[in-house]
Amino acid sequence: MTRVKSWTDRHLQGDPVIWFIVFGLAILSVLVVYSATGTLAYKKMQGNTEHYLIKHSMLVFVSFFAMWIAHKLDYRYYSRLSRMALWLSVPLLFITYKFGTNLNEASRWITIPVINQAFQPSDLAKLALIANLASMLSKRQNNIGDVRESLIPILLWCGVICGLIALSNFSTAILLFATCMLLMFIGRVPVKYLAMLMLVGVMAGGVAFSVGERGTTLVNRVLAFWDDDNIPFQAEQSYIAIATGGIFGKGAGHSDQRNFLPHPYSDFIFAIVLEEYGLFGGGVLLFLYLALLYRGMVIAAQSEGTFGGLLSAGLSFALVIQAMVNMGVAVGLGPITGLPLPFVSMGGTSLLFTGLSLGIILSVSRENRNKESGNVAEVPSVKAAAA
């Protein structure tokens, strides 16, 4: 036990509760995705269910590795990296909208040559915008009310990135916009300027609604949500899964609705969790996400640097809000979206950038703990990266 503790102290630094949460989510993810991909394997892999088990397990391992690398880097590096990633995201989002792979009437992916792997630029853009917004707010704390120097750059970046994402993915754009509003509120931006951001968001959303791919789909899904007489097929199958799961569920691998529910391994994976593990399993999963939010806020409060605190808060909000929306859709609390459940749903880009986000939060926590213990490693090249 001493050797294990010594190894974890050296290699798994930062908040131990977050490490525990991530390991718990990863184990549940592998179990549920393996169960939920049974029908998909039968149709596409002639019943070879191990194909998706192996593929998803490898993706989970890659996301763990990305998280480990990210948590080893000084979090102040991400101030500079986020600006470069933000500039890269703009052409990638536009290219994806115009020439990306079209699936379900939306162009959200581009295929990387040679490795033939799909990549979703909106995940990169989300991480880059939140990190860069935290950096901009931290550097402008002394003149946060200056419209020209502080507010206009922030408003422009939020409007451009959220607007480009909304062209093919309204739900992601709305959640990212809400996260930016929360982060700006925490960053002491005056309420009147938050109203300006809301106006920018409405304008960007209006343009995306008019020229984008998902305007009609957005209206139809909202109208369907309020229509009690005609429940959408996905929602109906999700409700059946939840109702038949009961308190303790049918048991791992015993889902019936995975054979009828569209995308049970991604958009509606929470319904499979409730069917196989019951309300008890769903409650545990909800607790893990709320605990992640709590630990992220604790890390933000403990951070001596403004950038570290805003970075941890913003990424924690983004992950947990997305999880709440995904689970809310499955139980009928909101219109259907295409959002995955962070670190649980099957997916490549989503898992990778969720791992990076968690690694950055752990990096902030690691620096906090080093300062508390007096073991502070200065990084001269990034001293000026954030206030």
C-alpha positions as CSV (number, residue, x, y, z in Angstrom):
1,M,0.0,0.0,0.0
2,T,2.9,2.3,0.7
3,R,4.3,1.8,-2.7
4,V,0.9,2.4,-4.4
5,K,0.4,5.6,-2.4
6,S,3.9,6.8,-3.3
7,W,3.3,6.1,-7.0
8,T,0.0,7.9,-7.0
9,D,1.5,10.9,-5.2
10,R,4.1,11.2,-7.8
11,H,2.1,10.5,-11.0
12,L,-1.6,11.4,-10.1
13,Q,-1.2,14.8,-8.6
14,G,-3.9,17.3,-7.9
15,D,-7.3,16.8,-6.3
16,P,-7.7,13.1,-5.4
17,V,-11.5,13.3,-5.4
18,I,-11.5,14.3,-9.0
19,W,-9.3,11.4,-9.9
20,F,-11.7,9.1,-8.1
21,I,-14.7,10.6,-9.9
22,V,-13.0,10.2,-13.3
23,F,-12.1,6.6,-12.6
24,G,-15.7,5.9,-11.6
25,L,-17.1,7.5,-14.7
26,A,-14.6,5.6,-16.9
27,I,-15.6,2.2,-15.4
28,L,-19.3,3.0,-15.8
29,S,-18.7,4.2,-19.4
30,V,-17.0,1.0,-20.5
31,L,-19.8,-1.2,-18.9
32,V,-22.7,0.8,-20.3
33,V,-21.3,1.4,-23.8
34,Y,-20.4,-2.3,-24.1
35,S,-24.1,-3.1,-23.3
36,A,-25.6,-0.3,-25.4
37,T,-23.7,-1.1,-28.6
38,G,-25.1,-4.7,-28.9
39,T,-27.6,-3.8,-31.6
40,L,-25.1,-1.6,-33.5
41,A,-22.5,-4.5,-33.4
42,Y,-25.1,-6.9,-34.7
43,K,-25.9,-4.6,-37.7
44,K,-22.4,-3.4,-38.6
45,M,-20.0,-6.0,-37.2
46,Q,-22.0,-9.2,-37.6
47,G,-22.5,-9.5,-33.8
48,N,-18.9,-8.8,-32.9
49,T,-19.6,-6.8,-29.7
50,E,-16.0,-6.9,-28.6
51,H,-15.2,-4.5,-31.5
52,Y,-16.9,-1.6,-29.8
53,L,-15.7,-2.7,-26.4
54,I,-12.1,-2.6,-27.5
55,K,-12.5,0.6,-29.5
56,H,-14.2,2.5,-26.7
57,S,-11.8,1.2,-24.1
58,M,-8.9,2.4,-26.2
59,L,-10.5,5.9,-26.6
60,V,-11.0,6.0,-22.8
61,F,-7.3,5.1,-22.3
62,V,-6.3,7.9,-24.8
63,S,-8.4,10.4,-22.9
64,F,-6.8,9.3,-19.7
65,F,-3.4,9.8,-21.2
66,A,-4.4,13.3,-22.5
67,M,-5.7,14.2,-19.0
68,W,-2.5,13.0,-17.4
69,I,-0.3,15.0,-19.8
70,A,-2.5,18.1,-19.3
71,H,-2.4,17.9,-15.5
72,K,1.5,17.7,-15.6
73,L,1.8,21.0,-17.5
74,D,1.7,24.3,-15.6
75,Y,-1.8,25.7,-16.1
76,R,-0.4,29.1,-17.0
77,Y,0.7,27.7,-20.4
78,Y,-2.9,27.3,-21.4
79,S,-3.4,31.0,-21.5
80,R,-1.1,31.2,-24.5
81,L,-2.2,27.9,-26.1
82,S,-5.8,28.9,-25.9
83,R,-5.3,32.0,-28.0
84,M,-3.6,29.9,-30.7
85,A,-6.3,27.2,-30.5
86,L,-9.0,30.0,-30.8
87,W,-7.5,31.3,-34.0
88,L,-7.3,27.8,-35.4
89,S,-10.9,27.0,-34.4
90,V,-12.4,29.8,-36.6
91,P,-11.3,28.4,-40.0
92,L,-11.9,24.8,-38.8
93,L,-15.5,25.6,-37.8
94,F,-16.1,27.3,-41.2
95,I,-14.5,24.5,-43.2
96,T,-16.6,22.0,-41.2
97,Y,-19.8,23.9,-41.9
98,K,-19.1,24.1,-45.7
99,F,-17.2,20.9,-46.4
100,G,-17.6,18.7,-43.3
101,T,-19.1,15.2,-43.1
102,N,-22.9,15.5,-43.1
103,L,-24.7,13.3,-40.6
104,N,-28.3,13.7,-39.5
105,E,-28.5,16.9,-41.7
106,A,-25.6,18.6,-39.9
107,S,-22.0,19.0,-40.8
108,R,-20.2,18.7,-37.5
109,W,-17.2,16.6,-38.3
110,I,-14.2,16.7,-40.6
111,T,-12.2,13.6,-41.5
112,I,-8.5,13.7,-40.7
113,P,-6.5,12.3,-43.7
114,V,-4.3,9.3,-43.4
115,I,-5.7,8.0,-40.1
116,N,-9.3,8.4,-41.5
117,Q,-10.6,9.6,-38.1
118,A,-13.5,12.0,-37.6
119,F,-12.8,15.2,-35.7
120,Q,-15.4,17.6,-34.2
121,P,-13.9,21.2,-34.2
122,S,-16.6,22.5,-31.9
123,D,-15.0,20.5,-29.0
124,L,-11.7,22.3,-29.6
125,A,-13.4,25.6,-30.0
126,K,-15.3,25.2,-26.6
127,L,-12.2,24.4,-24.7
128,A,-10.2,27.2,-26.4
129,L,-12.9,29.9,-25.8
130,I,-13.4,29.0,-22.1
131,A,-9.6,29.0,-21.5
132,N,-9.1,32.2,-23.4
133,L,-12.0,34.0,-21.8
134,A,-10.6,33.1,-18.4
135,S,-7.3,34.6,-19.5
136,M,-8.8,37.8,-20.9
137,L,-10.9,38.3,-17.8
138,S,-7.9,37.7,-15.5
139,K,-5.7,40.2,-17.3
140,R,-8.5,42.9,-17.3
141,Q,-9.6,42.8,-13.7
142,N,-8.2,46.3,-13.1
143,N,-10.1,47.8,-16.0
144,I,-13.0,45.3,-16.4
145,G,-15.4,48.2,-17.1
146,D,-13.4,49.5,-20.1
147,V,-15.6,48.8,-23.1
148,R,-13.0,49.3,-25.8
149,E,-10.1,47.5,-24.1
150,S,-11.9,44.8,-22.2
151,L,-15.5,44.2,-23.3
152,I,-15.3,44.4,-27.1
153,P,-12.6,41.7,-27.5
154,I,-14.5,39.4,-25.1
155,L,-17.9,40.0,-26.8
156,L,-16.4,39.5,-30.3
157,W,-14.8,36.2,-29.5
158,C,-17.9,34.9,-27.7
159,G,-20.1,36.0,-30.6
160,V,-17.9,34.6,-33.4
161,I,-17.2,31.2,-31.8
162,C,-20.8,30.6,-30.6
163,G,-22.2,31.8,-33.9
164,L,-20.0,29.5,-36.0
165,I,-20.8,26.5,-33.8
166,A,-24.6,27.3,-34.0
167,L,-24.5,27.0,-37.8
168,S,-24.5,23.2,-37.3
169,N,-25.0,22.6,-33.6
170,F,-27.4,24.9,-31.7
171,S,-27.5,23.0,-28.5
172,T,-23.7,23.1,-28.1
173,A,-23.6,26.8,-28.9
174,I,-26.3,27.6,-26.4
175,L,-24.5,25.8,-23.6
176,L,-21.2,27.4,-24.4
177,F,-22.8,30.8,-24.5
178,A,-24.4,30.1,-21.0
179,T,-21.0,29.0,-19.7
180,C,-19.4,32.2,-21.0
181,M,-22.2,34.3,-19.3
182,L,-21.5,32.5,-16.0
183,L,-17.7,32.9,-16.3
184,M,-18.1,36.6,-17.0
185,F,-20.4,37.0,-14.0
186,I,-17.8,35.3,-11.8
187,G,-15.1,37.5,-13.4
188,R,-16.8,40.7,-12.1
189,V,-18.2,41.9,-15.4
190,P,-20.9,44.5,-14.7
191,V,-24.5,43.3,-15.3
192,K,-25.1,45.9,-18.0
193,Y,-22.3,44.4,-20.0
194,L,-23.7,40.9,-19.6
195,A,-26.8,42.3,-21.2
196,M,-24.7,43.4,-24.1
197,L,-23.3,39.9,-24.3
198,M,-26.9,38.6,-24.4
199,L,-27.6,40.9,-27.3
200,V,-24.6,39.7,-29.1
201,G,-25.6,36.1,-28.5
202,V,-29.1,36.8,-29.8
203,M,-27.7,38.4,-33.0
204,A,-25.3,35.6,-33.6
205,G,-28.0,33.0,-32.9
206,G,-30.3,34.8,-35.3
207,V,-27.8,34.8,-38.1
208,A,-27.0,31.1,-37.5
209,F,-30.8,30.3,-37.4
210,S,-31.3,32.0,-40.8
211,V,-28.3,30.6,-42.7
212,G,-27.4,27.5,-40.7
213,E,-28.4,23.9,-41.1
214,R,-30.3,23.3,-37.8
215,G,-32.8,26.1,-37.6
216,T,-35.8,24.0,-38.7
217,T,-34.6,21.1,-36.5
218,L,-34.4,23.4,-33.5
219,V,-38.0,24.7,-33.9
220,N,-39.3,21.2,-34.5
221,R,-37.7,19.8,-31.4
222,V,-38.9,22.7,-29.2
223,L,-42.5,22.3,-30.5
224,A,-42.3,18.5,-30.1
225,F,-41.3,19.0,-26.5
226,W,-44.3,21.1,-25.7
227,D,-46.7,18.7,-27.6
228,D,-48.0,16.3,-25.0
229,D,-50.1,14.4,-27.6
230,N,-47.2,13.4,-29.9
231,I,-44.1,12.3,-28.0
232,P,-41.0,11.9,-30.2
233,F,-39.9,8.3,-30.7
234,Q,-36.5,8.7,-29.0
235,A,-38.2,10.3,-25.9
236,E,-40.8,7.5,-25.8
237,Q,-38.3,4.7,-25.9
238,S,-36.2,6.6,-23.2
239,Y,-39.2,6.8,-20.9
240,I,-39.9,3.1,-21.3
241,A,-36.3,2.3,-20.4
242,I,-36.5,4.4,-17.3
243,A,-39.9,3.0,-16.2
244,T,-38.8,-0.6,-16.6
245,G,-35.5,0.0,-14.7
246,G,-37.2,0.6,-11.4
247,I,-35.1,1.3,-8.3
248,F,-32.2,-1.0,-8.8
249,G,-32.4,-1.8,-12.5
250,K,-32.4,-5.0,-14.6
251,G,-28.6,-5.5,-14.1
252,A,-25.6,-4.9,-16.3
253,G,-26.1,-6.0,-19.9
254,H,-29.8,-6.7,-19.5
255,S,-31.2,-3.6,-21.3
256,D,-34.1,-4.2,-23.7
257,Q,-34.5,-0.7,-25.0
258,R,-31.0,-0.6,-26.5
259,N,-32.6,-2.6,-29.3
260,F,-35.1,0.2,-30.0
261,L,-33.7,3.5,-28.7
262,P,-31.7,5.5,-31.3
263,H,-28.2,6.3,-30.2
264,P,-28.3,4.5,-26.8
265,Y,-24.5,4.6,-26.6
266,S,-24.3,8.4,-26.9
267,D,-27.2,10.9,-26.8
268,F,-29.5,8.6,-24.6
269,I,-26.9,6.6,-22.7
270,F,-28.4,7.9,-19.4
271,A,-31.6,6.0,-20.2
272,I,-29.6,2.8,-20.5
273,V,-27.9,3.6,-17.1
274,L,-31.3,4.0,-15.5
275,E,-32.7,0.8,-17.1
276,E,-29.7,-1.4,-16.1
277,Y,-28.8,0.2,-12.8
278,G,-32.1,1.8,-11.8
279,L,-32.7,5.0,-10.0
280,F,-29.9,4.1,-7.6
281,G,-27.3,3.9,-10.4
282,G,-28.7,7.1,-11.9
283,G,-28.5,8.9,-8.5
284,V,-24.8,7.8,-8.1
285,L,-24.0,9.1,-11.5
286,L,-25.7,12.4,-10.8
287,F,-23.8,12.6,-7.5
288,L,-20.5,12.1,-9.3
289,Y,-21.1,15.1,-11.6
290,L,-22.3,17.3,-8.7
291,A,-19.2,16.3,-6.8
292,L,-17.1,17.2,-9.8
293,L,-18.7,20.7,-9.9
294,Y,-18.1,21.1,-6.2
295,R,-14.5,20.1,-6.3
296,G,-14.0,22.4,-9.3
297,M,-15.4,25.3,-7.4
298,V,-13.2,24.5,-4.4
299,I,-10.1,24.5,-6.6
300,A,-11.3,27.9,-8.1
301,A,-11.7,29.3,-4.6
302,Q,-8.3,28.1,-3.4
303,S,-6.4,29.4,-6.5
304,E,-4.3,32.5,-5.7
305,G,-4.2,33.4,-9.4
306,T,-7.3,34.8,-11.1
307,F,-6.6,32.9,-14.2
308,G,-6.4,29.5,-12.5
309,G,-9.6,30.2,-10.5
310,L,-11.6,31.3,-13.6
311,L,-10.2,28.4,-15.7
312,S,-11.2,25.8,-13.2
313,A,-14.7,27.3,-12.7
314,G,-15.3,27.7,-16.4
315,L,-14.3,24.1,-17.4
316,S,-16.2,22.7,-14.4
317,F,-19.4,24.5,-15.4
318,A,-19.1,23.5,-19.0
319,L,-18.7,19.8,-18.2
320,V,-21.4,19.6,-15.6
321,I,-24.0,21.8,-17.4
322,Q,-23.6,19.5,-20.4
323,A,-24.1,16.4,-18.2
324,M,-27.2,17.9,-16.6
325,V,-28.7,18.8,-20.0
326,N,-28.0,15.3,-21.3
327,M,-29.6,13.6,-18.3
328,G,-32.5,16.1,-18.3
329,V,-33.3,15.3,-21.9
330,A,-33.4,11.5,-21.2
331,V,-35.9,12.0,-18.4
332,G,-38.1,14.5,-20.3
333,L,-37.0,17.8,-18.7
334,G,-36.0,19.4,-22.0
335,P,-36.2,19.0,-25.8
336,I,-34.0,16.4,-27.5
337,T,-30.4,17.5,-28.2
338,G,-27.4,15.7,-29.7
339,L,-25.2,16.3,-26.6
340,P,-23.2,13.4,-25.3
341,L,-22.8,12.6,-21.6
342,P,-19.2,13.7,-20.7
343,F,-16.8,10.9,-20.1
344,V,-19.6,8.3,-20.3
345,S,-21.0,8.4,-23.9
346,M,-19.1,6.7,-26.7
347,G,-17.2,9.1,-28.9
348,G,-13.7,10.1,-29.9
349,T,-13.4,13.9,-29.9
350,S,-15.7,14.3,-27.0
351,L,-13.8,11.9,-24.8
352,L,-10.4,13.4,-25.8
353,F,-11.4,17.0,-25.0
354,T,-13.3,16.0,-21.8
355,G,-10.0,14.4,-20.7
356,L,-8.0,17.5,-21.5
357,S,-10.5,19.7,-19.6
358,L,-10.3,17.5,-16.5
359,G,-6.5,17.5,-16.8
360,I,-6.4,21.3,-16.9
361,I,-8.6,21.5,-13.8
362,L,-6.2,19.0,-12.1
363,S,-3.3,21.2,-13.2
364,V,-4.7,24.2,-11.3
365,S,-5.3,21.9,-8.3
366,R,-1.7,20.6,-8.5
367,E,-0.3,24.1,-8.4
368,N,-2.6,25.0,-5.5
369,R,-1.3,22.0,-3.5
370,N,2.3,22.8,-4.4
371,K,1.9,26.3,-3.0
372,E,0.3,25.0,0.1
373,S,3.2,22.6,0.7
374,G,5.8,25.2,-0.2
375,N,7.0,23.2,-3.3
376,V,6.5,25.9,-5.9
377,A,8.0,25.5,-9.3
378,E,8.2,28.8,-11.1
379,V,7.8,28.8,-14.9
380,P,9.6,31.9,-16.1
381,S,8.3,31.7,-19.7
382,V,4.7,31.9,-18.6
383,K,4.9,34.4,-15.7
384,A,3.3,37.0,-17.9
385,A,0.8,34.7,-19.5
386,A,-1.9,35.4,-16.9
387,A,-2.4,37.7,-14.0
